[in-house]
């Protein structure tokens, strides 16, 4: 088949393998990866993010890394399917995706990747992986983080270790809220407590999903406070634990209202 025929055929075929369907969260993760990157996907699991980016022609090379052999076997199957699809479509070039067994960043050599993805794990685990991966910090231009928990801890860690959040997005996926951060090395501008908790970049952009999340949280906290008040009226306290709980909820409510006010 001539080059012209191949290019014409590619134009009629899907832009990515038809079996590849990323969740909204992973689509946002992929969107934050700069074009032309040599990326490493830490905790790759099925390998969907590097495969998607490779099939779209957005990256030069990828490392799919995971601490478990099982996830790498699943990724290997999907990578073979991607390579077969690429061959059948006659793509002019095939982005190589390598697999590597690695505990976090320990298996990544300095200079191998200029973009690193860490998604689908808890915030404290992402902090540990970052801390143990200090030798590659200066070689990675972009970090895409999507911690499932401890977002405030992650933001504070980044700010205190010479990182700044360039962009940030919140999205809703199957009823749950997820945050994705695009991070680079550099000095972070001053953050207030509310910014560490909810994300300064999203507040600046008046992110509509963040607003929805804040209103949901406001309703939840008000419900807790109402429940505590009802118990007190029935003579069930207040105990010391109830007083501490009320103070904590009132402090959280103030931060929610501050964030909503700042996003007006």
KOLZASE-273336 format. One record per residue (C-alpha): residue number from 1; residue in three letters; x, y, z. Coordinates in nm, 2 decimals. Layout:
+-----+------+--------+--------+--------+
: seq : type :      x :      y :      z :
+-----+------+--------+--------+--------+
: NUM :  ALA :      X :      Y :      Z :
...
+-----+------+--------+--------+--------+
***
This chain:
+-----+------+--------+--------+--------+
: seq : type :      x :      y :      z :
+-----+------+--------+--------+--------+
:   1 :  UNK :   0.00 :   0.00 :   0.00 :
:   2 :  UNK :   0.14 :   0.34 :  -0.10 :
:   3 :  UNK :   0.19 :   0.62 :   0.16 :
:   4 :  UNK :  -0.10 :   0.82 :   0.00 :
:   5 :  UNK :  -0.33 :   0.52 :   0.03 :
:   6 :  UNK :  -0.24 :   0.47 :   0.39 :
:   7 :  UNK :  -0.30 :   0.83 :   0.47 :
:   8 :  UNK :  -0.64 :   0.82 :   0.30 :
:   9 :  UNK :  -0.72 :   0.50 :   0.49 :
:  10 :  UNK :  -0.62 :   0.66 :   0.83 :
:  11 :  UNK :  -0.86 :   0.95 :   0.76 :
:  12 :  UNK :  -1.15 :   0.71 :   0.74 :
:  13 :  UNK :  -1.06 :   0.51 :   1.06 :
:  14 :  UNK :  -1.13 :   0.61 :   1.42 :
:  15 :  UNK :  -0.88 :   0.85 :   1.57 :
:  16 :  UNK :  -0.81 :   0.60 :   1.85 :
:  17 :  UNK :  -0.86 :   0.22 :   1.90 :
:  18 :  UNK :  -1.24 :   0.17 :   1.91 :
:  19 :  UNK :  -1.22 :  -0.03 :   2.23 :
:  20 :  UNK :  -1.04 :   0.25 :   2.42 :
:  21 :  UNK :  -1.28 :   0.45 :   2.63 :
:  22 :  UNK :  -1.13 :   0.68 :   2.89 :
:  23 :  UNK :  -1.33 :   0.80 :   3.19 :
:  24 :  UNK :  -1.39 :   1.17 :   3.22 :
:  25 :  UNK :  -1.12 :   1.18 :   3.50 :
:  26 :  UNK :  -0.86 :   1.01 :   3.28 :
:  27 :  UNK :  -0.96 :   1.23 :   2.98 :
:  28 :  UNK :  -0.87 :   1.53 :   3.20 :
:  29 :  UNK :  -0.54 :   1.37 :   3.30 :
:  30 :  UNK :  -0.46 :   1.31 :   2.94 :
:  31 :  UNK :  -0.55 :   1.67 :   2.84 :
:  32 :  UNK :  -0.29 :   1.81 :   3.09 :
:  33 :  UNK :   0.00 :   1.61 :   2.93 :
:  34 :  UNK :   0.19 :   1.85 :   2.70 :
:  35 :  UNK :   0.21 :   1.77 :   2.33 :
:  36 :  UNK :   0.54 :   1.60 :   2.23 :
:  37 :  UNK :   0.61 :   1.47 :   2.58 :
:  38 :  UNK :   0.81 :   1.16 :   2.67 :
:  39 :  UNK :   0.58 :   1.05 :   2.95 :
:  40 :  UNK :   0.59 :   0.81 :   3.24 :
:  41 :  UNK :   0.26 :   0.68 :   3.38 :
:  42 :  UNK :   0.31 :   0.57 :   3.74 :
:  43 :  UNK :   0.06 :   0.31 :   3.86 :
:  44 :  UNK :  -0.04 :   0.26 :   3.50 :
:  45 :  UNK :  -0.29 :  -0.03 :   3.57 :
:  46 :  UNK :  -0.44 :  -0.10 :   3.23 :
:  47 :  UNK :  -0.21 :   0.14 :   3.04 :
:  48 :  UNK :  -0.51 :   0.34 :   2.91 :
:  49 :  UNK :  -0.36 :   0.69 :   2.94 :
:  50 :  UNK :  -0.03 :   0.63 :   2.75 :
:  51 :  UNK :  -0.22 :   0.42 :   2.49 :
:  52 :  UNK :  -0.47 :   0.70 :   2.43 :
:  53 :  UNK :  -0.21 :   0.97 :   2.41 :
:  54 :  UNK :   0.00 :   0.76 :   2.17 :
:  55 :  UNK :  -0.29 :   0.68 :   1.95 :
:  56 :  UNK :  -0.37 :   1.05 :   1.93 :
:  57 :  UNK :  -0.02 :   1.14 :   1.83 :
:  58 :  UNK :   0.03 :   1.36 :   2.13 :
:  59 :  UNK :   0.35 :   1.20 :   2.28 :
:  60 :  UNK :   0.68 :   1.08 :   2.15 :
:  61 :  UNK :   0.73 :   0.79 :   2.39 :
:  62 :  UNK :   0.58 :   0.64 :   2.70 :
:  63 :  UNK :   0.67 :   0.43 :   3.00 :
:  64 :  UNK :   0.39 :   0.24 :   3.16 :
:  65 :  UNK :   0.51 :   0.17 :   3.51 :
:  66 :  UNK :   0.35 :  -0.02 :   3.80 :
:  67 :  UNK :   0.45 :  -0.19 :   4.12 :
:  68 :  UNK :   0.25 :  -0.50 :   4.04 :
:  69 :  UNK :   0.31 :  -0.76 :   3.77 :
:  70 :  UNK :  -0.07 :  -0.81 :   3.73 :
:  71 :  UNK :  -0.14 :  -0.46 :   3.62 :
:  72 :  UNK :   0.15 :  -0.47 :   3.38 :
:  73 :  UNK :   0.02 :  -0.79 :   3.22 :
:  74 :  UNK :  -0.31 :  -0.62 :   3.16 :
:  75 :  UNK :  -0.13 :  -0.32 :   3.02 :
:  76 :  UNK :   0.08 :  -0.55 :   2.79 :
:  77 :  UNK :  -0.24 :  -0.69 :   2.64 :
:  78 :  UNK :  -0.38 :  -0.35 :   2.57 :
:  79 :  UNK :  -0.05 :  -0.23 :   2.43 :
:  80 :  UNK :  -0.04 :  -0.53 :   2.19 :
:  81 :  UNK :  -0.40 :  -0.44 :   2.08 :
:  82 :  UNK :  -0.29 :  -0.08 :   2.03 :
:  83 :  UNK :   0.01 :  -0.19 :   1.82 :
:  84 :  UNK :  -0.21 :  -0.41 :   1.61 :
:  85 :  UNK :  -0.46 :  -0.13 :   1.56 :
:  86 :  UNK :  -0.18 :   0.11 :   1.46 :
:  87 :  UNK :  -0.04 :  -0.14 :   1.21 :
:  88 :  UNK :  -0.39 :  -0.20 :   1.06 :
:  89 :  UNK :  -0.46 :   0.17 :   1.02 :
:  90 :  UNK :  -0.12 :   0.23 :   0.86 :
:  91 :  UNK :  -0.01 :   0.50 :   1.09 :
:  92 :  UNK :   0.31 :   0.67 :   0.96 :
:  93 :  UNK :   0.48 :   0.63 :   1.29 :
:  94 :  UNK :   0.42 :   0.42 :   1.61 :
:  95 :  UNK :   0.48 :   0.58 :   1.94 :
:  96 :  UNK :   0.67 :   0.33 :   2.15 :
:  97 :  UNK :   0.52 :   0.23 :   2.49 :
:  98 :  UNK :   0.75 :   0.04 :   2.72 :
:  99 :  UNK :   0.65 :  -0.14 :   3.04 :
: 100 :  UNK :   0.85 :  -0.14 :   3.36 :
: 101 :  UNK :   0.80 :  -0.29 :   3.70 :
: 102 :  UNK :   0.87 :  -0.01 :   3.95 :
: 103 :  UNK :   0.78 :   0.10 :   4.30 :
: 104 :  UNK :   0.67 :   0.46 :   4.22 :
: 105 :  UNK :   0.95 :   0.66 :   4.06 :
: 106 :  UNK :   1.23 :   0.43 :   4.17 :
: 107 :  UNK :   1.26 :   0.27 :   3.83 :
: 108 :  UNK :   1.26 :   0.59 :   3.64 :
: 109 :  UNK :   1.61 :   0.71 :   3.53 :
: 110 :  UNK :   1.69 :   1.08 :   3.52 :
: 111 :  UNK :   1.61 :   1.22 :   3.17 :
: 112 :  UNK :   1.39 :   0.93 :   3.06 :
: 113 :  UNK :   1.06 :   1.13 :   3.09 :
: 114 :  UNK :   0.97 :   1.50 :   3.09 :
: 115 :  UNK :   0.61 :   1.44 :   3.20 :
: 116 :  UNK :   0.49 :   1.22 :   3.48 :
: 117 :  UNK :   0.14 :   1.11 :   3.55 :
: 118 :  UNK :   0.02 :   0.99 :   3.89 :
: 119 :  UNK :  -0.35 :   0.92 :   3.91 :
: 120 :  UNK :  -0.58 :   0.69 :   4.09 :
: 121 :  UNK :  -0.40 :   0.67 :   4.42 :
: 122 :  UNK :  -0.43 :   0.84 :   4.76 :
: 123 :  UNK :  -0.27 :   1.18 :   4.83 :
: 124 :  UNK :  -0.03 :   1.05 :   5.10 :
: 125 :  UNK :   0.09 :   0.78 :   4.86 :
: 126 :  UNK :   0.15 :   1.04 :   4.59 :
: 127 :  UNK :   0.35 :   1.25 :   4.84 :
: 128 :  UNK :   0.56 :   0.94 :   4.93 :
: 129 :  UNK :   0.63 :   0.86 :   4.57 :
: 130 :  UNK :   0.73 :   1.22 :   4.50 :
: 131 :  UNK :   0.96 :   1.23 :   4.80 :
: 132 :  UNK :   1.13 :   0.91 :   4.71 :
: 133 :  UNK :   1.16 :   1.03 :   4.35 :
: 134 :  UNK :   1.37 :   1.34 :   4.43 :
: 135 :  UNK :   1.65 :   1.24 :   4.19 :
: 136 :  UNK :   1.43 :   1.29 :   3.89 :
: 137 :  UNK :   1.26 :   1.62 :   4.00 :
: 138 :  UNK :   1.48 :   1.85 :   3.79 :
: 139 :  UNK :   1.44 :   1.64 :   3.48 :
: 140 :  UNK :   1.06 :   1.63 :   3.48 :
: 141 :  UNK :   0.90 :   1.95 :   3.34 :
: 142 :  UNK :   0.53 :   1.86 :   3.40 :
: 143 :  UNK :   0.36 :   1.65 :   3.67 :
: 144 :  UNK :   0.00 :   1.55 :   3.64 :
: 145 :  UNK :  -0.14 :   1.45 :   3.97 :
: 146 :  UNK :  -0.49 :   1.32 :   4.06 :
: 147 :  UNK :  -0.50 :   1.22 :   4.42 :
: 148 :  UNK :  -0.82 :   1.06 :   4.55 :
: 149 :  UNK :  -0.77 :   1.20 :   4.90 :
: 150 :  UNK :  -0.57 :   1.44 :   5.11 :
: 151 :  UNK :  -0.58 :   1.71 :   4.85 :
: 152 :  UNK :  -0.49 :   1.98 :   5.10 :
: 153 :  UNK :  -0.18 :   1.78 :   5.21 :
: 154 :  UNK :  -0.07 :   1.74 :   4.85 :
: 155 :  UNK :  -0.10 :   2.11 :   4.78 :
: 156 :  UNK :   0.09 :   2.20 :   5.09 :
: 157 :  UNK :   0.36 :   1.95 :   5.01 :
: 158 :  UNK :   0.40 :   2.09 :   4.66 :
: 159 :  UNK :   0.42 :   2.45 :   4.78 :
: 160 :  UNK :   0.68 :   2.37 :   5.05 :
: 161 :  UNK :   0.90 :   2.17 :   4.81 :
: 162 :  UNK :   0.95 :   2.41 :   4.51 :
: 163 :  UNK :   0.65 :   2.31 :   4.30 :
: 164 :  UNK :   0.36 :   2.53 :   4.17 :
: 165 :  UNK :   0.02 :   2.43 :   4.04 :
: 166 :  UNK :   0.00 :   2.57 :   3.69 :
: 167 :  UNK :  -0.36 :   2.45 :   3.63 :
: 168 :  UNK :  -0.62 :   2.25 :   3.81 :
: 169 :  UNK :  -0.96 :   2.11 :   3.72 :
: 170 :  UNK :  -1.24 :   1.93 :   3.91 :
: 171 :  UNK :  -1.48 :   1.70 :   3.74 :
: 172 :  UNK :  -1.76 :   1.46 :   3.83 :
: 173 :  UNK :  -1.73 :   1.10 :   3.73 :
: 174 :  UNK :  -2.00 :   0.85 :   3.82 :
: 175 :  UNK :  -2.13 :   1.07 :   4.10 :
: 176 :  UNK :  -1.79 :   1.13 :   4.25 :
: 177 :  UNK :  -1.57 :   1.45 :   4.25 :
: 178 :  UNK :  -1.21 :   1.43 :   4.13 :
: 179 :  UNK :  -0.94 :   1.68 :   4.10 :
: 180 :  UNK :  -0.66 :   1.69 :   3.85 :
: 181 :  UNK :  -0.35 :   1.91 :   3.89 :
: 182 :  UNK :  -0.09 :   2.02 :   3.63 :
: 183 :  UNK :   0.23 :   2.09 :   3.83 :
: 184 :  UNK :   0.57 :   2.23 :   3.75 :
: 185 :  UNK :   0.88 :   2.32 :   3.93 :
: 186 :  UNK :   0.89 :   2.68 :   4.05 :
: 187 :  UNK :   0.79 :   2.92 :   4.33 :
: 188 :  UNK :   0.43 :   2.91 :   4.42 :
: 189 :  UNK :   0.25 :   3.24 :   4.49 :
: 190 :  UNK :   0.11 :   3.29 :   4.84 :
: 191 :  UNK :  -0.18 :   3.06 :   4.93 :
: 192 :  UNK :  -0.44 :   3.11 :   5.19 :
: 193 :  UNK :  -0.59 :   2.82 :   5.39 :
: 194 :  UNK :  -0.89 :   2.81 :   5.17 :
: 195 :  UNK :  -0.68 :   2.79 :   4.86 :
: 196 :  UNK :  -0.49 :   2.49 :   5.00 :
: 197 :  UNK :  -0.82 :   2.32 :   5.08 :
: 198 :  UNK :  -1.01 :   2.38 :   4.76 :
: 199 :  UNK :  -0.76 :   2.48 :   4.50 :
: 200 :  UNK :  -0.66 :   2.84 :   4.41 :
: 201 :  UNK :  -0.65 :   2.79 :   4.03 :
: 202 :  UNK :  -1.00 :   2.65 :   4.03 :
: 203 :  UNK :  -1.13 :   2.93 :   4.24 :
: 204 :  UNK :  -0.97 :   3.18 :   4.01 :
: 205 :  UNK :  -1.13 :   3.02 :   3.71 :
: 206 :  UNK :  -1.47 :   3.00 :   3.90 :
: 207 :  UNK :  -1.47 :   2.63 :   3.81 :
: 208 :  UNK :  -1.84 :   2.53 :   3.79 :
: 209 :  UNK :  -1.78 :   2.17 :   3.92 :
: 210 :  UNK :  -1.59 :   2.31 :   4.22 :
: 211 :  UNK :  -1.89 :   2.54 :   4.29 :
: 212 :  UNK :  -2.12 :   2.24 :   4.27 :
: 213 :  UNK :  -1.90 :   2.05 :   4.51 :
: 214 :  UNK :  -1.88 :   2.35 :   4.75 :
: 215 :  UNK :  -2.26 :   2.38 :   4.76 :
: 216 :  UNK :  -2.29 :   2.01 :   4.82 :
: 217 :  UNK :  -2.04 :   2.03 :   5.11 :
: 218 :  UNK :  -2.22 :   2.34 :   5.25 :
: 219 :  UNK :  -2.55 :   2.14 :   5.26 :
: 220 :  UNK :  -2.37 :   1.84 :   5.43 :
: 221 :  UNK :  -2.21 :   2.06 :   5.70 :
: 222 :  UNK :  -2.53 :   2.25 :   5.77 :
: 223 :  UNK :  -2.70 :   1.91 :   5.81 :
: 224 :  UNK :  -2.44 :   1.80 :   6.07 :
: 225 :  UNK :  -2.47 :   2.13 :   6.26 :
: 226 :  UNK :  -2.85 :   2.10 :   6.26 :
: 227 :  UNK :  -2.82 :   1.75 :   6.40 :
: 228 :  UNK :  -2.59 :   1.86 :   6.67 :
: 229 :  UNK :  -2.82 :   2.14 :   6.76 :
: 230 :  UNK :  -3.13 :   1.91 :   6.77 :
: 231 :  UNK :  -2.94 :   1.68 :   7.01 :
: 232 :  UNK :  -2.86 :   1.97 :   7.24 :
: 233 :  UNK :  -3.22 :   2.08 :   7.24 :
: 234 :  UNK :  -3.32 :   1.73 :   7.35 :
: 235 :  UNK :  -3.08 :   1.75 :   7.64 :
: 236 :  UNK :  -2.83 :   1.50 :   7.48 :
: 237 :  UNK :  -2.52 :   1.71 :   7.55 :
: 238 :  UNK :  -2.33 :   1.90 :   7.45 :
: 239 :  UNK :  -2.05 :   1.67 :   7.54 :
: 240 :  UNK :  -1.69 :   1.76 :   7.49 :
: 241 :  UNK :  -1.68 :   1.56 :   7.17 :
: 242 :  UNK :  -1.99 :   1.73 :   7.04 :
: 243 :  UNK :  -1.84 :   2.07 :   7.12 :
: 244 :  UNK :  -1.52 :   1.98 :   6.93 :
: 245 :  UNK :  -1.73 :   1.84 :   6.64 :
: 246 :  UNK :  -1.94 :   2.16 :   6.62 :
: 247 :  UNK :  -1.63 :   2.38 :   6.63 :
: 248 :  UNK :  -1.47 :   2.18 :   6.34 :
: 249 :  UNK :  -1.79 :   2.19 :   6.13 :
: 250 :  UNK :  -1.83 :   2.57 :   6.19 :
: 251 :  UNK :  -1.47 :   2.62 :   6.08 :
: 252 :  UNK :  -1.53 :   2.41 :   5.76 :
: 253 :  UNK :  -1.84 :   2.61 :   5.69 :
: 254 :  UNK :  -1.65 :   2.94 :   5.71 :
: 255 :  UNK :  -1.40 :   2.81 :   5.46 :
: 256 :  UNK :  -1.67 :   2.69 :   5.22 :
: 257 :  UNK :  -1.85 :   3.03 :   5.24 :
: 258 :  UNK :  -1.51 :   3.21 :   5.19 :
: 259 :  UNK :  -1.44 :   3.00 :   4.88 :
: 260 :  UNK :  -1.79 :   3.06 :   4.74 :
: 261 :  UNK :  -1.76 :   3.43 :   4.81 :
: 262 :  UNK :  -1.42 :   3.45 :   4.63 :
: 263 :  UNK :  -1.57 :   3.27 :   4.33 :
: 264 :  UNK :  -1.84 :   3.53 :   4.28 :
+-----+------+--------+--------+--------+
***
